[in-house]
Amino acid sequence: MSVITPHLAALVLSTLALAGCPGDEPASGAQSTTSGAPAGAPPSGAPPIAGEDPDAVADANAAPSKGVKGAIRDSNGKAVPGVIVTVVYGGEGSTKSGSDGSYDLRKVPAGDLVLRFSGPDLIDNFMAFRIWTDEDLTIDVEMYRGASERAEFEESHGKPWSDANGVVFVQFESRQDAKKVLYGGGATIDAKGAVGKVVDADDKLMLGTMVPDKSASPTVEFIDVPPGEWPINLTPPPGLDCFVPAQVMVKAGAYSTVFASCEPPTP
């Protein structure tokens, strides 16, 4: 079994309503590398947006999106009913996956959002992403059973799963084509003790914080991340601007995924 891609193969961030939505594009002149909270960021405890004009963020936060929906599967591709999906930052609301594993959150505001996916005997997943005005996102999530995931983690990483720390994935996504693999992006997290890992072209896990050319996964993984809210510093793939929450919410014994949404610079 693959080292990292099983954790991310079913995490599909699809932008379904990008074109023709006035006011929902990033401000021109955006900075694509982050180094902590920008001026005008939300108060402590809120993950601020990186790479966007504060006024544009404020406008987006005041406007609605169409919502977030998707399917929840286990590592064998089987639907997982009864998973509770909760907005833990950026709005309010919760829902539960149906018998087919599907979930649907409507009336979600535009801006920064963090969703928590949780259920009995499952390892919590926290998803952080940016949703634009009038945008409808599809986020398919793969959930993991506690005992089997701990055993697989120890086998692939050569060390036991930590119930005291969290695991963070920074995943690069193309806003134009969510299935496109993005190479060359990188990320660091300002958390003491966190260790960065990436996957090479042969699907092997190695130390690093930059996605290598022809990597099997456009993702940087951090293990041994202490619980808390930690700044993310982003290096976009060549020729792209990326927009990502500048902080990631990390919980003990849980996964956190930050989606870096990337596109060509605004002319």
LINKA-V161434 format. One line per field, one symbol per residue. ss: DSSP state (a for helix, b for strand, c for the rest). psi: psi as a letter, one per 40 degrees, with the letter a starting at -180 (. if undefined). burial: I if it has 16 or more other ideal C-beta (glycine too) atoms within 10 Angstrom, else O. A space follows every 50 residues. Layout:
ss=???
psi=???
burial=???
This chain:
ss=ccccaaaacccbbbbcccccccccccccccccccccccccccccccccbb cccaaaaaaaaccbccbbbbbbbcccccbccccbbbbbbccccbbbcccc cbbbbbccbcbbbbbbbbcccbccbbbbbbbccccbbbbbbbccbaaaaa aaaaaaacccccccbbbbbbbbbbcccccccccccbbbbcccccbbbbbc ccccbbbccbccccccccbbbbbbbbcbbbbbbbbcccccbbbbbcbbbb ccccbbbbbbbbbcccc
psi=iidddddedeghhhhefdifgheeiiiieihehifahiieiiihehhihi fihddddddddeiiidahiaihiaeeehihiehhhhheheaiiiiiiade eiihhifhiiahihihhiiheihihhhhihhiheihihhhhhihhddddd ddddddefiihhediihhhhhhhhddgeehhhieiiiihghhehhiiiha defhhiiiehhihfiehfihhhifhiiahhihhhhiiheiiihiheihhh ihfiihhhhhhiiiih.
burial=OOIIOIIIOIIIIIIOOOOOIOOIIIOOOIOIOIOOIIOOIIOOOIIIII IIIOOIIOIIIOOOIIOIIIIIIIIOOOOIOOIIIIIIIIIOOOIOIOOO IOIOIOOIIIIIIIIIIOIOOIIIIIIIIIIIIIIIIOIIIIIIIOOOII OIIOOIIOOOIIOOIIIIIIIIIIIOOIOOIIOIIIIIIOIOOIOIIIII OOOOIOOIIIIOOOIIIIIIIIIIIOOOIIIIIIIIIOOIIIIIIIIIII IOIIIIIIIIIIIOOOO
